[in-house]
Amino acid sequence: ATEDVVWLFHRMGVETGIDWKGLLEAADLAAAVPGGTPGGRLRGVPAVRQAA
C-alpha cells in the first residue's frame, strides 16, 4: 500500500522523491505474485494512473 501513502503525500504537497510511475509498476508486479494480497487501492483508479 506504499502507493497510497505516496499519493497522499503528493496531494498534500510533500515531496517524496519517489518515481510515481515506477512505484505503480512495482505495485502491479507485487500484486501479481500468486497467493499475494495487494494492499494498495489507488493502483486501480484511472485518474491516478494518468497522473503517472
Buried (B, 14 or more C-beta within 10 A) or exposed (E): EBBBEBBEEBEEEEEBEEEBEEBBEEBEEBBEEEEEEBEBEBBEEEEBEEBE
